[in-house]
Amino acid sequence: MSGDHGPDEAPWELGDLGDWPPEVFREAGHRTVDWVADYVARIETLPVLAQVQPGEILRSLPANPPEHGESFGNLLADLDGVVLPGVTHWNHPGFLAYFGITASGPGILGEMVAAAFNTNAMLWRTSPSTTELEQGVLDWLRGMIGLPAPRFGLLTDTASTSTLVALAAARESVPGLDVRERGLSAPGMPRLRLYTSMEAHSSVEKAAIVLGLGREGVRKIPTDSAFRMDVAALDAAVREDRASGWLPFAVSATVGTTSTTSVDPVPAVAAICAREGLWLHVDAAYAGSAAVLPEKRWCLAGCEHADSLVTNPHKWLFVPIDASALFLRRPEVLRRALQLVPDYLQTSAAPDAVNLMDYGFQLGRRFRAIKLWWVIRTFGVEGIRRRIAEHCRLAEVFASWVEADPGFEVVAPVPFSTICFRAVWPGITAAERDARNERVLERVNADGRVFLSHTKLCGVYTLRVAIGNLRTEERHLRVAWDLLRSAREGEG
Ligand SMILES: Cc1ncc(COP(=O)(O)O)c(C=O)c1O
C-alpha cells in the first residue's frame, strides 16, 4: 500500500466520515491474514495454557479509549504484546483438555466473510441466503451423520441454547398445558419433570432453571458401570413420578457424555418416551460428529426417534466457535412455543418462507452457515471422515500406552477420542490417590507443551485426554504421556 491512505497513516481518517476506504481495508486485511497465518504456524512454540494471573491483562489496558484513531500497526502489535500472553490456545496441538477443538483455515475465513456480509437473518427477506444456506448445509450435515429426512435444522450459538429451545418446544408439546400463554405459576399448573442421566451436561439442568422448571424439575437417572443411563431406573422414575403427581414431559439422553463420552441407550430410552408420550431430546454435542464414520454410526442408533437432537460443529467438526446444530422432527412445535411477530416484522413473503426468528428466543441471527459450508466443501465428507478417524485412532494409541503401564489405569471405555484414566500407586488411600493425581495434572500442565483437564467419576479424581485438534499428532500425545509418567514418578 503506498501513498497517504495506508491503515498506519492518519490522514485517511482525520476529519473523514465513514469506514475505511477499500484499499485501506485490503491492506489491513492482508496484514491481519498474515498475522493469523503466522500465529497458527508458530502456535506450537507458545505455552498452551495462558501464563498470566487474574487481572494482569486488564491492568495492561489503557484506562481510557484513544481519542484519535491509532495506526493499524499498533493494533496488530498489541495482539502480540497484550493479548497473546493471556490466550489459552485452544487451536494448539497440545490442547487435550475438555473437548479438543479446531478453528480450521476454511472455518476462520468463513467467519470473516460472515462478518463482511453482517446479515441478520431474523426474517427470510432480511437475508434469504443466510436462511437458505443454513437450511441446505444442515441438511447435508443431517445426511452426513445418518439422521433420516426430513429434519428441520437450525444453527444456534451453543449446545446450551439448542437444548434450551428444544426443551421449550418439549414443554409446548404437552397437550393442554399452554405454558406459553399462562405461565408456569398459573393456578392448577402441574409440576413438570424432565429426565436426564447423572452424567448429562449441566446445560440440561440450566435449561430447566431458565424454563422455570427448577432444578427439582430435573430428575437425574443413575448410570451403569459404563456411565450410560440406566433405562430400568428411568422407567421406574417416570412411573413413580406419575404416581406422586408429577407430569413427566421429556427425556434428554446423551450421546457422548462430557466426562467419559459414554452413550446412553437411546433405542431403549426412545421406547419409553414413545410409550409415555415424552419428548426425546438427544445431546450429541460432541459425539454426533463421529457418526460421519460408518464404524461409529452405531452411536446415533435410536436417534431417528428423537424429537430434537443437538450436535456442535464447533466441537468436533473443525468449525470455529460458535456453531451448534439443532435438528427438529416437528419444527412447528418450536415455532408455536416461540413465535411472536411484532407489527414491524410482519412480512408479505411467501407463507412457506422460513423466518428463523420464529425458532429461537433471540431475534437476530448471524451467518454461521458459511464457515460450516466452507469446512465441509474444503475437506469433503471423505476428508472429514479421515480426520475424525485419525483422532479415534490416536485415542486408541494413547489408551494402549496407559493400559500397558502398571502405574496407570484406564477407567472408562473409549468409544471416541477421549480417554479417562488415572495414576495409581500401591498401598495408598483413595484420598491420597486423588491428591496425587491432582498434583500430577498440575505438573503436566505447568510444562506448557500440553494442557489436560480432569473430571470426577463416582467421586474419584480422573484425568482426561481429549483429542479433537487437527494439528494433534502422535508426537504430541507422546509428550503428554512422558510428562504424565515422570509426574507420577515425582509423586513417589
Ligand atoms: C455433552 C455436552 N453437551 C453440551 C455441552 C455444552 O456445550 P456449549 O458450550 O456449546 O453450550 C457440552 C460442552 O462440553 C457437552 O460436552
PDBQT file of the ligand as one rigid body, heavy atoms in Angstrom, charges set to zero:
ROOT
HETATM    1  C1  LIG A 501     -22.368 -33.292  26.073  1.00  0.00    +0.000 C 
HETATM    2  C2  LIG A 501     -22.317 -31.801  26.106  1.00  0.00    +0.000 A 
HETATM    3  N1  LIG A 501     -23.444 -31.092  25.951  1.00  0.00    +0.000 NA
HETATM    4  C3  LIG A 501     -23.462 -29.764  25.968  1.00  0.00    +0.000 A 
HETATM    5  C4  LIG A 501     -22.300 -29.047  26.137  1.00  0.00    +0.000 A 
HETATM    6  C5  LIG A 501     -22.376 -27.544  26.163  1.00  0.00    +0.000 C 
HETATM    7  O1  LIG A 501     -21.849 -27.046  25.012  1.00  0.00    +0.000 OA
HETATM    8  P1  LIG A 501     -21.923 -25.490  24.638  1.00  0.00    +0.000 P 
HETATM    9  O2  LIG A 501     -20.681 -24.886  25.204  1.00  0.00    +0.000 OA
HETATM   10  O3  LIG A 501     -21.959 -25.475  23.153  1.00  0.00    +0.000 OA
HETATM   11  O4  LIG A 501     -23.142 -24.943  25.270  1.00  0.00    +0.000 OA
HETATM   12  C6  LIG A 501     -21.101 -29.724  26.296  1.00  0.00    +0.000 A 
HETATM   13  C7  LIG A 501     -19.846 -28.981  26.476  1.00  0.00    +0.000 C 
HETATM   14  O5  LIG A 501     -18.780 -29.522  26.568  1.00  0.00    +0.000 OA
HETATM   15  C8  LIG A 501     -21.108 -31.123  26.284  1.00  0.00    +0.000 A 
HETATM   16  O6  LIG A 501     -19.992 -31.830  26.472  1.00  0.00    +0.000 OA
ENDROOT
TORSDOF 0
